[in-house]
Amino acid sequence: MLAAIALIPSAPIVVPELAGAAADEVADLRAAVLTAAAVLPPRWITIGVGPTDAVIPPSAAGTFAGYGAEIPVRLSAQADGPVTALPLPALIAGWVRARVNTDAVAEVRVYADIGAAAADRGAALRAELDETPDPVGVLVIADGANTLTESAPGGFDPDSVSVQAALDDALAAGDADALSRCAEGAVGQAAYQVLAGLVGARPVRATELYRGAPFGVGYFAGTWLR
C-alpha cells in the first residue's frame, strides 16, 4: 500500500561534509530534505536516475568517497553487504535514512528510461504497491534543470528558467499530469515521469518545503500524501 511520497533533490551538498563552506548556505535545503523524508513509513522504495537500470537491495552499503569524503551509508540497519560503489540516489537515500529513521529499510530503483517507458514503469510500481498490505513510502530523488544560471553545470539556458518554474509548480500542486509533460529536459526526468505514472489520476495532497537553484540546478523538496 502506498502510504506517502517524499520528493528531494539528488544533491550531495545536503551532506555537510561535502558542502564545505556552503553548508550554512544550504541549511534550509537540508532541513527541507529531512522533513520531507520523515513522513515516510519504515519501508522505502527509492526512485532515482542513472545511466542504466538497477535495483539496489536494502543489504547494500556504500560511501561518499567518490564525492570527496569517506562517509559511510547503509540502506538498512541490518545492511551486511560489502561497501560498494553505489549510485548517487542510493547514497543520498542511505544518508537521509540514517538521519530521519534508523529503522527504515530502503530499496533503491534506478531508472534510465524516459518518456512513455518511464510512465509505464511507474504504473507497474503502482500495481505492485496496491498488492502490498503493509504501508510503503516512496522517496523520489531527482533534480530539475541544470542550466538556470551562468555558473550552472550545464551552462546557462534562459529558456530553462520558465521550464523549471513550471516543473516546480507541478510538484508543488501534486499535478501528475502536468509533471509528465514539464519534466522533459530535467536531470531527473526519468524519476519524475516514473512518479507521474505511479500516481496517475489519483489525487494527492502536496506540500512544498523548498524550491530554489542555489547553484544553477533546480532543487525541490516536498511531500505528496494520498
N, C-alpha and C positions, 0 to 999 in steps of 0.2 A: 504494500500500500504506500503510495506516495504521500508523505507527510508534509514536507516543506522543501523549498528550493532556496539556496543561497547563491548569490552571484558576487564574485570577487575577481579582481584582475590577476593576470599572470605576471606579477611584478616582484622580482627578487628584492626590490628596495623596501618592501614591507618588513623585511628581516633587518633589524637594526644593525647587526654586524656587517651586513652587506651594503647598507645605505651610507655608512660612514658619516661625513659631515652633514649629509642631507637627512639624517634620521629624524631630527626635530621637524624638518620641513614637511615630512610625510607622516607625522604623528597622527593627524586626523584621518588619513587614508588607512593607516594601520588599525586604528581603533574601529573604523567602519568595517574593515575586513573581519575582524574578530567578532564584532557584534552580529554581523550577518551570519557567520558560521555557527554562532552559539544557538541559533534557533533549530538546528538540525537534531534529529534523534540520534542515538548512538550508532546506527548503521548508516554509512555513507556510500553513495556511488558518486564518484567524481568524474566530471566530463571536462576534457581538455583537448588541446590541439597539438598535433605533431606531424612529422614528415611521413610517418607510417602508422597504420592502425596498431594498437597494442592494448592489452589488458594487464594491469599490474595488480597482483593479489595483495591482500592485507598482510601477508607474511613478509612483504618486501621492506628493505631498509636501504637508505642511501645517504648522501652527503652533498652539501652545497660547495664542495671543494672546487668544482668547475666554475663556480661563480665568485670565488675569491676568499672563501673561509671554510674551514673544516667543521661545519655544523651538521651533526648527525640528525637524521629524521627517520621515523618509523611510521608505517601506515596502521599499526595497531600496537597496543601494549605487549602483545604476545608475538610480535614480529621476530622470527628466528632465522630469516634468510640472511645470506651474506650481504655485506654492503656492496651495492652495485651502482652503476651509472644510471640513475633514474631520470626520466624526462621531467622537465620543469613543472608541469602540473602536479606530478606526484610529489615532488619536493615541497611545493607550496602547500599541498594538501596535508602532508605529514607535519610540516611546521605548524600550520594552523590547528590541526587536530590536537597537538600536544599542549596548546595554549587555551583551547576552549572546552575540551572534553577528553581527558586522558583515557577514558573507557571507550571512546569511539573507535570503530573499525572501518577503514576506508578501502574500497576497491576503486582503482582508477582506470577509466576507459579513455584512451587517446584516439582521436579521430583525425583522419587526413582528408576524407571525402567532404565535398561541399555541394551545395545545391540540393537537388531532389534526393540524392543518395543520403545526405546527412539528415534530412527531414524524415526519410523512411526509417533510418536508424533510431531517431527519436520516438517515432510511433511504435517501433518494436520494443523499445525500452519501456514505454508506457504500458504495453500489453504485459510485459514481464512483471512490472511493479503491481499491476492490477491483480495478478495472480499470487502475489506475495502477501501473506497475512500480517506480517509484522511491519511496523512503520519504517520507512526508508527515507532518508534525506538525500537530496541531490545537490551537490556542490559544483557549480559551473565556474570554471576558471578560464577567463578569456579577456583579451584586450580589444579595444576598438581600433581606430585608425592610428598609424604611427607616423603621420605626416602633418601634424597640426601646428607646428612652429618651425622657425628657421633652423633650430638646433635639433629637430626631431630625427630619430634614427633612420627614418625613411625619406628624409628630405621634406621640404615644405610643399604641400599641395593646397592652395587656398580653397579649392572646391571641397576638400575633405572636412572642413570646419562645419559646414551645414549638414554634411552627411553624418558626422559624429553627433551633432545635436539631435538629428532625427533618431539615431540609434539610442542615445541616452533617453530620449523621450519615450521610445517604445519600451525600454527596460523599466523606466520609472512608472509607466502605466500598466505594466503587465500585459502588453498587447502582443501576443504571439504572432498574429497575422502580420502586423507591421514589422515585427522583428525579422520575420522570414524574408522580407523584402529589403530592409535597410541594413542588414548585416553584411551585404556584399562589399568586399574590399577591406573589411575589418581583419585585423590579425587573427582574432578568434572567430572568424566567420563560421567554420565548421561546428564549433561548440555552440554558438548561438543558434544555428539552424537545427542542430540536434535538440536544443531546448525548445524551439518553436514546434518541432514535430512531437516532442514529449507532451507539451501542454495542449496543443491543438486548439480546439474551440472552448475548452474548459475555462471558466472564469477563475481568475486569481486575484488576491488582494496584494498589491505591490507596495513596497516601501523603499524609497530611495534613501540611502545613507551617505552616499558620496558620489559626486561626478566631478571630473576635472582632468587636466592634462598637464601635470607639473613638469613633465619632461618631453612634451610634444606627443605623448601617447595617450589615447583616450582610456581613462580608467573609470569603472563604475562599480559600486558596491551596493547591494540591497537584498531584499528578500521577496519571493513570490510565495504566498501561502494560499492553499486551497480554501 
